């Protein structure tokens, strides 16, 4: 995989007239674009130090619905991501995605904006681009974390576990006491106990964009991004960006 140009360089992208535009950028508010986590690598900065970066591949983001406040009660744009084969799409999906020019998508997601001005010029079938971010910007990324299955408290909550010796038989990794005596006579709700771990939406704030290549659709982000390889990642401008 060829890496994008050095920090600060963004390949120019041809712009089209609004009347014939097939691409657009959701630049109002926090913006928004969907990508796929491609893996991790390292690059060298201008000072010669290596940086661990996550590679996010920006695939086609197709506008499937434009929601306006007078009709829907709020302003938003719905994006279809990862198109399906027509044979895998049911009738309801075909009807909903008909205006976008695709039979269906594996993932659909909305990006809300403050008012209808933020979605002026958007129409079904257009593609969103990542032009609202550039190298050096801070972004927030959201994704579904890796699922770990059913786990005990030592892995799930970093409990110390029981004694390793002196009569500690088959209790090394047990939870221990979970309550008191007759008073209160119950286990309080929210008690940390074994259970399902992972596979939840996780957001990481203030990650730095190291490089971006709009032509290849690649964004290099300094730091780790939640989720497995090939997982869907949401990218937006940092809501708590450092001044």
N, C-alpha and C positions, 0 to 999 in steps of 0.2 A: 504494500500500500504506500503510495507516494504521499509524503507529508505536505501540508500547506506551506506557504511562504513564511518568513520570519515574523516575529512579533511586530504588530503595528501595520503590517501590510495586508490589505484586503484586495482580492482580485476584483476588478471593475466588472459590473454586470450591465448589459445593455438595458435601457429603459424604453418603454413603449408608451404611446399616447394613451390617455385614459379611455378613449372611446374603443380602442382595439386591445386594451390590456388583457392579458391572460394571467398575469401575476400581480400580487399585491403584498404589502407588508402591514401587519397589525402593529402599528407603532404607538398608538395611543395607550395611555395607562401603563400597565406592565408589559404590554405586548403579549406575544405567545407564539410558540411553534412546537411541533412534536418531532421527536427523533428516536433513533434506535441506538442503544448502547452497543458499541462495536468491540469494546475491550479497553485495555490500558497499554500505555507505552511511556517512553520518556523522551524529552526533547531538551535541548540546551538553550538557555537564555543568553542574552547579550553579555552578561557577566561571566559566562562560561560554566555556570552551575546547572546541573541536571534537574529537571522538573518532572515529577510524576504526573502524567495527564491521562484523563479519560477521553477516549475517542467517541464522539457522538455523531452518528450518521443522520443527516437531515434528508429524509425521503420526502416524496411528494405529499404535501398537505392540501387536500382538496376541500374547498368550501362547499358544504352540502346544504346549509341553510343559514339565512340571515334573519335574525330575530330583532324586531323593532318594538319600541315601547308602546306604540299605539295599538298594536295587534297582540303582542305577547306579554306586555306588562314590564318588560325589561329589554335592554339592548345587549345583543351577544351575536357571535358568529360560531356556527357549528362546523367542526372540521372532521372529515373522514380520512382515515389513515390505514394504510396497508390494504389495498383493494382485494376483493374476493373474486374467485371465478363465478361466472353466472350460474353454473350448476350448483353452487353452494349457497345461493341466496334465495330466501323465501319471498313470497309475493309482497308481504308487508315492507320488507327492506327494499325491494325493487321500486315500489311506489314512492317511498320516502327519498331514495337517492336518485330518482330518475333525472331530476334537473341538473345533477352534478356531472352527468355523462358516464357514470360508472354504475354497474349493477349493484354493488354493495361493498362494505368495508368491514374489516375485522375489529376496528376500533373507531369510535366516534366520541368527540369531546367538544365542550363549549369553552369559549373564552369570552368573558363578560367585559363590557366597556361601560364607561360612565353614562354616555348618551348616544343618540343615533348618529351624531357627527363622527364618532369614532369608526363607524362602519359604512360611511358614505363611499360609494364607488365599488363596494364589494358585491359580488353576485355569485350565484351557484355555478360551480364549474371552474372558478378561478383557483389558482394555487397560491398559497402563502409562502413567503420567503423569509429568511432569517436576517434581512438587512437591518432590522432594528437593533441588532447587537454588533459590536466590533471588538477587535482585539484590545484587551485592557479593561473591558467592562466587567462589572460584577453581576452575576445572575443567580437566580434561585432555580434549583432543579428538583423535580418531584418524580417518584417512581414507586412501584410496588417492590418491597424488599424481598430478598430470597426467603423462601419458605424453609423452615428447619424441622417441621413436623412436631410431634409431641415431645417435649423436653422437660427435664427435671429442674428444680430450683437452682442448682449449682450452675448450670449452663444458662438458664433463662434469666436469673436475677443475681448471679454471682454470689450465691450463698457459700459460706465456708465449708459446709458439710459437717459431718460428725467426727468423733475421734477415730484415729487410724489404728489404734491398738488398745490394750488394757480392757479386754472384754467387749469391744465394739464389734459385735458380730452382725453382718449384713445391714449395718446402719451407717456406713461411711458416707453415702450420698443422700440420705433421707432428709426430709424437711425439718424434722424435730417437732417441738410443740407448736400447735396452731391456735391455742386458746387458753382460757383460765379454768377455774373450777365451776361450782354451781352458779357463781356470779361472774360474768353475765350468762353463762350456760349456753353459749353459742359461738360460732365463728363469725367474726365481723366481715361484712361484705368488703371486697377489695383486697382481701388477704392474698399475699403473693404465694402462689402454689403452682405445682406442675400444670402444664397445659400447652396449647398450641403456640408455637413461637414463629415469628416472622410472617411473611406474606401480608404485609400491611403497607399502606401508603406512607412513605417517608419523604420529607422535604429537607434538603440541605441548602442553607442560605449562604450568600456572599462567596460563591465560587468564582474564580477569575478566569475569563476567557483568554487563553494564551495565543491561539491562532485560529483563524477562520478562513475557510475556502468556500465561497459561494458556488463556484462552478462544480467542484467535486461534491459539495454538500457535506463538508466535514467541519466539525467544531472540536477543538482541543480545549479541555477544561482542566485547570489545575486542581487536583484533589479527586477524591473518590465520589462516585455517583451510585446511589442505591440500586439494587436489583441485579438480576443475572445478565449475562451477555444475551443480546437479542431482545432485551426488555424495552418497553416503551418508556421514553423519558419526556417529561414536559419541561420546557425552558421558558422562563420569563425574566424580565428585568428584576434586579434585587429590590425587594420592598423595604429593606433596611440597609440600603447601601451606605457605606461609610463616606462621610463628607470630607 
